[in-house]
Structures are given as C-alpha cells and as structure tokens.
C-alpha cells in the first residue's frame, strides 16, 4: 500500500489551467473565444492525462 502522505511531483492541473487561459486569449485575438477555450481544454486535458499516466509508471 502506498504512503498517504506521499505527494505527486507532477502538476497536471497547472498545465490544464495554463492551456485554458492561453487558448481563451488566442481565441479572443482570433474572434472565437469559445473555440479557443475548447481547444485549450482539449490540449490541456491531453497533457494532464499523459503526465498522470507517465507518473503512474
């Protein structure tokens, strides 16, 4: 059983948050903020899940 006090060194939530903000800003610049938000959500989710899978070993 793993130690409950052990914390992960990965920061998948940070990647998701940054990609959402960048996607929304890029969408605003291109006149499509909702498309930018969804693109940032997709890219951030893929990055966070891949980081999580890598950390699982």
PQR file of N, CA, C, O and H, with PARSE charges and radii, in Angstrom:
ATOM      1  N   UNK A   1       0.842  -1.176   0.000 -0.4000 1.5000
ATOM      2  CA  UNK A   1       0.000   0.000   0.000 -0.0000 2.0000
ATOM      3  C   UNK A   1       0.887   1.239   0.000  0.5500 1.7000
ATOM      4  O   UNK A   1       1.938   1.248   0.640 -0.5500 1.4000
ATOM      5  N   UNK A   2       0.480   2.268  -0.700 -0.4000 1.5000
ATOM      6  CA  UNK A   2       1.305   3.477  -0.799 -0.0000 2.0000
ATOM      7  C   UNK A   2       1.120   4.356   0.432  0.5500 1.7000
ATOM      8  O   UNK A   2       0.115   4.273   1.138 -0.5500 1.4000
ATOM      9  H   UNK A   2      -0.374   2.261  -1.220  0.4000 1.0000
ATOM     10  N   UNK A   3       2.102   5.185   0.661 -0.4000 1.5000
ATOM     11  CA  UNK A   3       2.085   6.106   1.786 -0.0000 2.0000
ATOM     12  C   UNK A   3       1.092   7.231   1.498  0.5500 1.7000
ATOM     13  O   UNK A   3       1.226   7.898   0.472 -0.5500 1.4000
ATOM     14  H   UNK A   3       2.918   5.253   0.087  0.4000 1.0000
ATOM     15  N   UNK A   4       0.097   7.471   2.365 -0.4000 1.5000
ATOM     16  CA  UNK A   4      -0.896   8.523   2.085 -0.0000 2.0000
ATOM     17  C   UNK A   4      -0.322   9.934   2.143  0.5500 1.7000
ATOM     18  O   UNK A   4      -0.912  10.862   1.591 -0.5500 1.4000
ATOM     19  H   UNK A   4      -0.013   6.930   3.198  0.4000 1.0000
ATOM     20  N   UNK A   5       0.829  10.107   2.808 -0.4000 1.5000
ATOM     21  CA  UNK A   5       1.438  11.436   2.890 -0.0000 2.0000
ATOM     22  C   UNK A   5       2.320  11.758   1.688  0.5500 1.7000
ATOM     23  O   UNK A   5       2.792  12.886   1.548 -0.5500 1.4000
ATOM     24  H   UNK A   5       1.308   9.352   3.256  0.4000 1.0000
ATOM     25  N   UNK A   6       2.542  10.779   0.826 -0.4000 1.5000
ATOM     26  CA  UNK A   6       3.386  10.992  -0.350 -0.0000 2.0000
ATOM     27  C   UNK A   6       2.631  11.840  -1.369  0.5500 1.7000
ATOM     28  O   UNK A   6       1.506  11.507  -1.742 -0.5500 1.4000
ATOM     29  H   UNK A   6       2.159   9.862   0.940  0.4000 1.0000
ATOM     30  N   UNK A   7       3.242  12.929  -1.817 -0.4000 1.5000
ATOM     31  CA  UNK A   7       2.617  13.825  -2.786 -0.0000 2.0000
ATOM     32  C   UNK A   7       3.253  13.628  -4.136  0.5500 1.7000
ATOM     33  O   UNK A   7       4.433  13.294  -4.243 -0.5500 1.4000
ATOM     34  H   UNK A   7       4.156  13.199  -1.514  0.4000 1.0000
ATOM     35  N   UNK A   8       2.467  13.837  -5.159 -0.4000 1.5000
ATOM     36  CA  UNK A   8       2.951  13.703  -6.523 -0.0000 2.0000
ATOM     37  C   UNK A   8       3.822  14.900  -6.892  0.5500 1.7000
ATOM     38  O   UNK A   8       3.569  16.023  -6.457 -0.5500 1.4000
ATOM     39  H   UNK A   8       1.508  14.108  -5.072  0.4000 1.0000
ATOM     40  N   UNK A   9       4.846  14.649  -7.696 -0.4000 1.5000
ATOM     41  CA  UNK A   9       5.713  15.732  -8.154 -0.0000 2.0000
ATOM     42  C   UNK A   9       5.204  16.357  -9.445  0.5500 1.7000
ATOM     43  O   UNK A   9       5.752  17.366  -9.890 -0.5500 1.4000
ATOM     44  H   UNK A   9       5.052  13.737  -8.050  0.4000 1.0000
ATOM     45  N   UNK A  10       4.183  15.792 -10.050 -0.4000 1.5000
ATOM     46  CA  UNK A  10       3.667  16.319 -11.310 -0.0000 2.0000
ATOM     47  C   UNK A  10       2.615  17.391 -11.042  0.5500 1.7000
ATOM     48  O   UNK A  10       2.012  17.436  -9.969 -0.5500 1.4000
ATOM     49  H   UNK A  10       3.738  14.972  -9.688  0.4000 1.0000
ATOM     50  N   UNK A  11       2.409  18.243 -12.027 -0.4000 1.5000
ATOM     51  CA  UNK A  11       1.479  19.362 -11.886 -0.0000 2.0000
ATOM     52  C   UNK A  11       0.544  19.406 -13.083  0.5500 1.7000
ATOM     53  O   UNK A  11       0.587  20.349 -13.873 -0.5500 1.4000
ATOM     54  H   UNK A  11       2.899  18.206 -12.898  0.4000 1.0000
ATOM     55  N   UNK A  12      -0.295  18.396 -13.221 -0.4000 1.5000
ATOM     56  CA  UNK A  12      -1.218  18.336 -14.347 -0.0000 2.0000
ATOM     57  C   UNK A  12      -2.269  19.429 -14.327  0.5500 1.7000
ATOM     58  O   UNK A  12      -2.690  19.906 -15.381 -0.5500 1.4000
ATOM     59  H   UNK A  12      -0.330  17.630 -12.579  0.4000 1.0000
ATOM     60  N   UNK A  13      -2.696  19.829 -13.142 -0.4000 1.5000
ATOM     61  CA  UNK A  13      -3.685  20.904 -13.029 -0.0000 2.0000
ATOM     62  C   UNK A  13      -3.149  22.229 -13.533  0.5500 1.7000
ATOM     63  O   UNK A  13      -3.882  23.029 -14.114 -0.5500 1.4000
ATOM     64  H   UNK A  13      -2.355  19.442 -12.286  0.4000 1.0000
ATOM     65  N   UNK A  14      -1.876  22.453 -13.308 -0.4000 1.5000
ATOM     66  CA  UNK A  14      -1.253  23.681 -13.800 -0.0000 2.0000
ATOM     67  C   UNK A  14      -1.260  23.709 -15.326  0.5500 1.7000
ATOM     68  O   UNK A  14      -1.561  24.735 -15.936 -0.5500 1.4000
ATOM     69  H   UNK A  14      -1.281  21.803 -12.836  0.4000 1.0000
ATOM     70  N   UNK A  15      -0.926  22.572 -15.935 -0.4000 1.5000
ATOM     71  CA  UNK A  15      -0.937  22.503 -17.399 -0.0000 2.0000
ATOM     72  C   UNK A  15      -2.335  22.770 -17.945  0.5500 1.7000
ATOM     73  O   UNK A  15      -2.496  23.466 -18.948 -0.5500 1.4000
ATOM     74  H   UNK A  15      -0.682  21.738 -15.439  0.4000 1.0000
ATOM     75  N   UNK A  16      -3.330  22.219 -17.287 -0.4000 1.5000
ATOM     76  CA  UNK A  16      -4.708  22.413 -17.729 -0.0000 2.0000
ATOM     77  C   UNK A  16      -5.122  23.880 -17.604  0.5500 1.7000
ATOM     78  O   UNK A  16      -5.719  24.442 -18.523 -0.5500 1.4000
ATOM     79  H   UNK A  16      -3.199  21.654 -16.472  0.4000 1.0000
ATOM     80  N   UNK A  17      -4.807  24.492 -16.473 -0.4000 1.5000
ATOM     81  CA  UNK A  17      -5.181  25.889 -16.254 -0.0000 2.0000
ATOM     82  C   UNK A  17      -4.496  26.828 -17.240  0.5500 1.7000
ATOM     83  O   UNK A  17      -5.127  27.731 -17.789 -0.5500 1.4000
ATOM     84  H   UNK A  17      -4.323  24.036 -15.726  0.4000 1.0000
ATOM     85  N   UNK A  18      -3.206  26.611 -17.462 -0.4000 1.5000
ATOM     86  CA  UNK A  18      -2.463  27.478 -18.388 -0.0000 2.0000
ATOM     87  C   UNK A  18      -2.979  27.311 -19.808  0.5500 1.7000
ATOM     88  O   UNK A  18      -3.136  28.296 -20.529 -0.5500 1.4000
ATOM     89  H   UNK A  18      -2.693  25.877 -17.017  0.4000 1.0000
ATOM     90  N   UNK A  19      -3.242  26.080 -20.215 -0.4000 1.5000
ATOM     91  CA  UNK A  19      -3.725  25.871 -21.579 -0.0000 2.0000
ATOM     92  C   UNK A  19      -5.113  26.470 -21.776  0.5500 1.7000
ATOM     93  O   UNK A  19      -5.424  26.951 -22.865 -0.5500 1.4000
ATOM     94  H   UNK A  19      -3.114  25.280 -19.629  0.4000 1.0000
ATOM     95  N   UNK A  20      -5.946  26.448 -20.749 -0.4000 1.5000
ATOM     96  CA  UNK A  20      -7.260  27.097 -20.853 -0.0000 2.0000
ATOM     97  C   UNK A  20      -7.111  28.607 -21.020  0.5500 1.7000
ATOM     98  O   UNK A  20      -7.791  29.212 -21.849 -0.5500 1.4000
ATOM     99  H   UNK A  20      -5.693  26.057 -19.864  0.4000 1.0000
ATOM    100  N   UNK A  21      -6.232  29.208 -20.244 -0.4000 1.5000
ATOM    101  CA  UNK A  21      -6.040  30.660 -20.350 -0.0000 2.0000
ATOM    102  C   UNK A  21      -5.435  31.046 -21.693  0.5500 1.7000
ATOM    103  O   UNK A  21      -5.888  31.998 -22.329 -0.5500 1.4000
ATOM    104  H   UNK A  21      -5.680  28.717 -19.570  0.4000 1.0000
ATOM    105  N   UNK A  22      -4.416  30.313 -22.124 -0.4000 1.5000
ATOM    106  CA  UNK A  22      -3.779  30.622 -23.408 -0.0000 2.0000
ATOM    107  C   UNK A  22      -4.753  30.403 -24.556  0.5500 1.7000
ATOM    108  O   UNK A  22      -4.816  31.211 -25.482 -0.5500 1.4000
ATOM    109  H   UNK A  22      -4.048  29.540 -21.607  0.4000 1.0000
ATOM    110  N   UNK A  23      -5.505  29.320 -24.500 -0.4000 1.5000
ATOM    111  CA  UNK A  23      -6.487  29.048 -25.547 -0.0000 2.0000
ATOM    112  C   UNK A  23      -7.553  30.132 -25.635  0.5500 1.7000
ATOM    113  O   UNK A  23      -7.934  30.550 -26.728 -0.5500 1.4000
ATOM    114  H   UNK A  23      -5.453  28.664 -23.748  0.4000 1.0000
ATOM    115  N   UNK A  24      -8.031  30.582 -24.484 -0.4000 1.5000
ATOM    116  CA  UNK A  24      -9.039  31.640 -24.472 -0.0000 2.0000
ATOM    117  C   UNK A  24      -8.480  32.951 -24.997  0.5500 1.7000
ATOM    118  O   UNK A  24      -9.155  33.652 -25.751 -0.5500 1.4000
ATOM    119  H   UNK A  24      -7.722  30.242 -23.596  0.4000 1.0000
ATOM    120  N   UNK A  25      -7.267  33.290 -24.611 -0.4000 1.5000
ATOM    121  CA  UNK A  25      -6.647  34.534 -25.101 -0.0000 2.0000
ATOM    122  C   UNK A  25      -6.422  34.462 -26.606  0.5500 1.7000
ATOM    123  O   UNK A  25      -6.693  35.421 -27.328 -0.5500 1.4000
ATOM    124  H   UNK A  25      -6.719  32.721 -23.998  0.4000 1.0000
ATOM    125  N   UNK A  26      -5.923  33.315 -27.076 -0.4000 1.5000
ATOM    126  CA  UNK A  26      -5.734  33.164 -28.522 -0.0000 2.0000
ATOM    127  C   UNK A  26      -7.075  33.231 -29.247  0.5500 1.7000
ATOM    128  O   UNK A  26      -7.174  33.825 -30.321 -0.5500 1.4000
ATOM    129  H   UNK A  26      -5.703  32.536 -26.489  0.4000 1.0000
ATOM    130  N   UNK A  27      -8.095  32.630 -28.665 -0.4000 1.5000
ATOM    131  CA  UNK A  27      -9.427  32.702 -29.262 -0.0000 2.0000
ATOM    132  C   UNK A  27      -9.964  34.121 -29.306  0.5500 1.7000
ATOM    133  O   UNK A  27     -10.600  34.519 -30.282 -0.5500 1.4000
ATOM    134  H   UNK A  27      -8.014  32.149 -27.793  0.4000 1.0000
ATOM    135  N   UNK A  28      -9.708  34.887 -28.249 -0.4000 1.5000
ATOM    136  CA  UNK A  28     -10.142  36.290 -28.238 -0.0000 2.0000
ATOM    137  C   UNK A  28      -9.451  37.077 -29.346  0.5500 1.7000
ATOM    138  O   UNK A  28     -10.073  37.903 -30.014 -0.5500 1.4000
ATOM    139  H   UNK A  28      -9.191  34.564 -27.457  0.4000 1.0000
ATOM    140  N   UNK A  29      -8.165  36.815 -29.533 -0.4000 1.5000
ATOM    141  CA  UNK A  29      -7.419  37.533 -30.578 -0.0000 2.0000
ATOM    142  C   UNK A  29      -7.931  37.172 -31.975  0.5500 1.7000
ATOM    143  O   UNK A  29      -7.879  37.992 -32.891 -0.5500 1.4000
ATOM    144  H   UNK A  29      -7.660  36.144 -28.991  0.4000 1.0000
ATOM    145  N   UNK A  30      -8.424  35.946 -32.129 -0.4000 1.5000
ATOM    146  CA  UNK A  30      -8.931  35.498 -33.428 -0.0000 2.0000
ATOM    147  C   UNK A  30     -10.441  35.681 -33.578  0.5500 1.7000
ATOM    148  O   UNK A  30     -11.009  35.347 -34.618 -0.5500 1.4000
ATOM    149  H   UNK A  30      -8.466  35.280 -31.385  0.4000 1.0000
ATOM    150  N   UNK A  31     -11.090  36.212 -32.534 -0.4000 1.5000
ATOM    151  CA  UNK A  31     -12.525  36.458 -32.597 -0.0000 2.0000
ATOM    152  C   UNK A  31     -13.384  35.240 -32.281  0.5500 1.7000
ATOM    153  O   UNK A  31     -14.588  35.257 -32.539 -0.5500 1.4000
ATOM    154  H   UNK A  31     -10.628  36.483 -31.689  0.4000 1.0000
ATOM    155  N   UNK A  32     -12.794  34.185 -31.729 -0.4000 1.5000
ATOM    156  CA  UNK A  32     -13.530  32.960 -31.390 -0.0000 2.0000
ATOM    157  C   UNK A  32     -13.113  32.476 -29.996  0.5500 1.7000
ATOM    158  O   UNK A  32     -12.416  31.468 -29.885 -0.5500 1.4000
ATOM    159  H   UNK A  32     -11.816  34.171 -31.520  0.4000 1.0000
ATOM    160  N   UNK A  33     -13.528  33.179 -28.928 -0.4000 1.5000
ATOM    161  CA  UNK A  33     -13.061  32.793 -27.596 -0.0000 2.0000
ATOM    162  C   UNK A  33     -13.545  31.412 -27.149  0.5500 1.7000
ATOM    163  O   UNK A  33     -12.821  30.707 -26.446 -0.5500 1.4000
ATOM    164  H   UNK A  33     -14.094  33.999 -29.018  0.4000 1.0000
ATOM    165  N   UNK A  34     -14.752  31.019 -27.544 -0.4000 1.5000
ATOM    166  CA  UNK A  34     -15.241  29.703 -27.116 -0.0000 2.0000
ATOM    167  C   UNK A  34     -14.483  28.571 -27.807  0.5500 1.7000
ATOM    168  O   UNK A  34     -14.240  27.528 -27.200 -0.5500 1.4000
ATOM    169  H   UNK A  34     -15.340  31.591 -28.116  0.4000 1.0000
ATOM    170  N   UNK A  35     -14.112  28.769 -29.064 -0.4000 1.5000
ATOM    171  CA  UNK A  35     -13.321  27.757 -29.772 -0.0000 2.0000
ATOM    172  C   UNK A  35     -11.921  27.668 -29.144  0.5500 1.7000
ATOM    173  O   UNK A  35     -11.380  26.573 -28.992 -0.5500 1.4000
ATOM    174  H   UNK A  35     -14.310  29.617 -29.556  0.4000 1.0000
ATOM    175  N   UNK A  36     -11.344  28.804 -28.785 -0.4000 1.5000
ATOM    176  CA  UNK A  36     -10.049  28.818 -28.127 -0.0000 2.0000
ATOM    177  C   UNK A  36     -10.104  28.141 -26.771  0.5500 1.7000
ATOM    178  O   UNK A  36      -9.181  27.423 -26.388 -0.5500 1.4000
ATOM    179  H   UNK A  36     -11.784  29.694 -28.908  0.4000 1.0000
ATOM    180  N   UNK A  37     -11.200  28.373 -26.039 -0.4000 1.5000
ATOM    181  CA  UNK A  37     -11.370  27.724 -24.748 -0.0000 2.0000
ATOM    182  C   UNK A  37     -11.439  26.209 -24.902  0.5500 1.7000
ATOM    183  O   UNK A  37     -10.799  25.473 -24.150 -0.5500 1.4000
ATOM    184  H   UNK A  37     -11.950  28.956 -26.350  0.4000 1.0000
ATOM    185  N   UNK A  38     -12.215  25.749 -25.875 -0.4000 1.5000
ATOM    186  CA  UNK A  38     -12.346  24.303 -26.093 -0.0000 2.0000
ATOM    187  C   UNK A  38     -11.043  23.681 -26.581  0.5500 1.7000
ATOM    188  O   UNK A  38     -10.708  22.561 -26.197 -0.5500 1.4000
ATOM    189  H   UNK A  38     -12.735  26.347 -26.486  0.4000 1.0000
ATOM    190  N   UNK A  39     -10.317  24.393 -27.416 -0.4000 1.5000
ATOM    191  CA  UNK A  39      -9.020  23.886 -27.873 -0.0000 2.0000
ATOM    192  C   UNK A  39      -8.036  23.808 -26.703  0.5500 1.7000
ATOM    193  O   UNK A  39      -7.296  22.832 -26.573 -0.5500 1.4000
ATOM    194  H   UNK A  39     -10.590  25.303 -27.728  0.4000 1.0000
ATOM    195  N   UNK A  40      -8.031  24.829 -25.860 -0.4000 1.5000
ATOM    196  CA  UNK A  40      -7.179  24.806 -24.676 -0.0000 2.0000
ATOM    197  C   UNK A  40      -7.570  23.691 -23.724  0.5500 1.7000
ATOM    198  O   UNK A  40      -6.705  23.057 -23.119 -0.5500 1.4000
ATOM    199  H   UNK A  40      -8.632  25.622 -25.965  0.4000 1.0000
ATOM    200  N   UNK A  41      -8.860  23.448 -23.588 -0.4000 1.5000
ATOM    201  CA  UNK A  41      -9.339  22.351 -22.744 -0.0000 2.0000
ATOM    202  C   UNK A  41      -8.866  21.009 -23.276  0.5500 1.7000
ATOM    203  O   UNK A  41      -8.414  20.157 -22.510 -0.5500 1.4000
ATOM    204  H   UNK A  41      -9.562  23.963 -24.079  0.4000 1.0000
ATOM    205  N   UNK A  42      -8.968  20.820 -24.578 -0.4000 1.5000
ATOM    206  CA  UNK A  42      -8.545  19.553 -25.179 -0.0000 2.0000
ATOM    207  C   UNK A  42      -7.034  19.351 -25.035  0.5500 1.7000
ATOM    208  O   UNK A  42      -6.588  18.274 -24.640 -0.5500 1.4000
ATOM    209  H   UNK A  42      -9.336  21.512 -25.200  0.4000 1.0000
ATOM    210  N   UNK A  43      -6.259  20.365 -25.349 -0.4000 1.5000
ATOM    211  CA  UNK A  43      -4.801  20.250 -25.266 -0.0000 2.0000
ATOM    212  C   UNK A  43      -4.349  20.072 -23.818  0.5500 1.7000
ATOM    213  O   UNK A  43      -3.488  19.241 -23.529 -0.5500 1.4000
ATOM    214  H   UNK A  43      -6.621  21.240 -25.670  0.4000 1.0000
ATOM    215  N   UNK A  44      -4.926  20.843 -22.922 -0.4000 1.5000
ATOM    216  CA  UNK A  44      -4.565  20.723 -21.506 -0.0000 2.0000
ATOM    217  C   UNK A  44      -4.953  19.386 -20.917  0.5500 1.7000
ATOM    218  O   UNK A  44      -4.217  18.823 -20.107 -0.5500 1.4000
ATOM    219  H   UNK A  44      -5.625  21.518 -23.157  0.4000 1.0000
ATOM    220  N   UNK A  45      -6.101  18.873 -21.315 -0.4000 1.5000
ATOM    221  CA  UNK A  45      -6.537  17.562 -20.818 -0.0000 2.0000
ATOM    222  C   UNK A  45      -5.603  16.461 -21.297  0.5500 1.7000
ATOM    223  O   UNK A  45      -5.233  15.572 -20.531 -0.5500 1.4000
ATOM    224  H   UNK A  45      -6.699  19.330 -21.973  0.4000 1.0000
ATOM    225  N   UNK A  46      -5.230  16.524 -22.553 -0.4000 1.5000
ATOM    226  CA  UNK A  46      -4.300  15.522 -23.088 -0.0000 2.0000
ATOM    227  C   UNK A  46      -2.959  15.603 -22.359  0.5500 1.7000
ATOM    228  O   UNK A  46      -2.379  14.575 -22.008 -0.5500 1.4000
ATOM    229  H   UNK A  46      -5.531  17.246 -23.176  0.4000 1.0000
ATOM    230  N   UNK A  47      -2.471  16.815 -22.134 -0.4000 1.5000
ATOM    231  CA  UNK A  47      -1.194  16.979 -21.443 -0.0000 2.0000
ATOM    232  C   UNK A  47      -1.277  16.488 -19.998  0.5500 1.7000
ATOM    233  O   UNK A  47      -0.364  15.814 -19.521 -0.5500 1.4000
ATOM    234  H   UNK A  47      -2.942  17.650 -22.420  0.4000 1.0000
ATOM    235  N   UNK A  48      -2.375  16.824 -19.293 -0.4000 1.5000
ATOM    236  CA  UNK A  48      -2.507  16.401 -17.904 -0.0000 2.0000
ATOM    237  C   UNK A  48      -2.641  14.890 -17.776  0.5500 1.7000
ATOM    238  O   UNK A  48      -2.035  14.285 -16.892 -0.5500 1.4000
ATOM    239  H   UNK A  48      -3.116  17.371 -19.681  0.4000 1.0000
ATOM    240  N   UNK A  49      -3.427  14.280 -18.650 -0.4000 1.5000
ATOM    241  CA  UNK A  49      -3.601  12.835 -18.595 -0.0000 2.0000
ATOM    242  C   UNK A  49      -2.300  12.110 -18.952  0.5500 1.7000
ATOM    243  O   UNK A  49      -1.953  11.104 -18.333 -0.5500 1.4000
ATOM    244  H   UNK A  49      -3.920  14.772 -19.368  0.4000 1.0000
ATOM    245  N   UNK A  50      -1.591  12.624 -19.947 -0.4000 1.5000
ATOM    246  CA  UNK A  50      -0.324  11.975 -20.314 -0.0000 2.0000
ATOM    247  C   UNK A  50       0.705  12.115 -19.192  0.5500 1.7000
ATOM    248  O   UNK A  50       1.479  11.189 -18.950 -0.5500 1.4000
ATOM    249  H   UNK A  50      -1.873  13.441 -20.450  0.4000 1.0000
ATOM    250  N   UNK A  51       0.722  13.250 -18.511 -0.4000 1.5000
ATOM    251  CA  UNK A  51       1.623  13.427 -17.370 -0.0000 2.0000
ATOM    252  C   UNK A  51       1.235  12.474 -16.238  0.5500 1.7000
ATOM    253  O   UNK A  51       2.104  11.895 -15.587 -0.5500 1.4000
ATOM    254  H   UNK A  51       0.092  14.002 -18.708  0.4000 1.0000
ATOM    255  N   UNK A  52      -0.044  12.317 -16.009 -0.4000 1.5000
ATOM    256  CA  UNK A  52      -0.534  11.411 -14.981 -0.0000 2.0000
ATOM    257  C   UNK A  52      -0.171   9.954 -15.323  0.5500 1.7000
ATOM    258  O   UNK A  52       0.264   9.197 -14.456 -0.5500 1.4000
ATOM    259  H   UNK A  52      -0.750  12.788 -16.538  0.4000 1.0000
ATOM    260  N   UNK A  53      -0.352   9.580 -16.577 -0.4000 1.5000
ATOM    261  CA  UNK A  53      -0.014   8.216 -16.975 -0.0000 2.0000
ATOM    262  C   UNK A  53       1.491   7.968 -16.865  0.5500 1.7000
ATOM    263  O   UNK A  53       1.914   6.880 -16.473 -0.5500 1.4000
ATOM    264  H   UNK A  53      -0.705  10.195 -17.282  0.4000 1.0000
ATOM    265  N   UNK A  54       2.285   8.958 -17.205 -0.4000 1.5000
ATOM    266  CA  UNK A  54       3.742   8.834 -17.089 -0.0000 2.0000
ATOM    267  C   UNK A  54       4.142   8.675 -15.623  0.5500 1.7000
ATOM    268  O   UNK A  54       5.043   7.899 -15.306 -0.5500 1.4000
ATOM    269  H   UNK A  54       1.942   9.841 -17.524  0.4000 1.0000
ATOM    270  N   UNK A  55       3.482   9.401 -14.737 -0.4000 1.5000
ATOM    271  CA  UNK A  55       3.802   9.320 -13.327 -0.0000 2.0000
ATOM    272  C   UNK A  55       3.381   8.022 -12.661  0.5500 1.7000
ATOM    273  O   UNK A  55       3.933   7.637 -11.630 -0.5500 1.4000
ATOM    274  H   UNK A  55       2.750  10.032 -14.995  0.4000 1.0000
ATOM    275  N   UNK A  56       2.411   7.357 -13.247 -0.4000 1.5000
ATOM    276  CA  UNK A  56       1.964   6.082 -12.676 -0.0000 2.0000
ATOM    277  C   UNK A  56       2.985   4.993 -12.889  0.5500 1.7000
ATOM    278  O   UNK A  56       2.984   3.980 -12.189 -0.5500 1.4000
ATOM    279  H   UNK A  56       1.963   7.671 -14.084  0.4000 1.0000
ATOM    280  N   UNK A  57       3.844   5.200 -13.841 -0.4000 1.5000
ATOM    281  CA  UNK A  57       4.936   4.246 -14.037 -0.0000 2.0000
ATOM    282  C   UNK A  57       4.682   3.321 -15.145  0.5500 1.7000
ATOM    283  O   UNK A  57       5.512   2.459 -15.432 -0.5500 1.4000
ATOM    284  H   UNK A  57       3.845   6.023 -14.409  0.4000 1.0000
TER
END
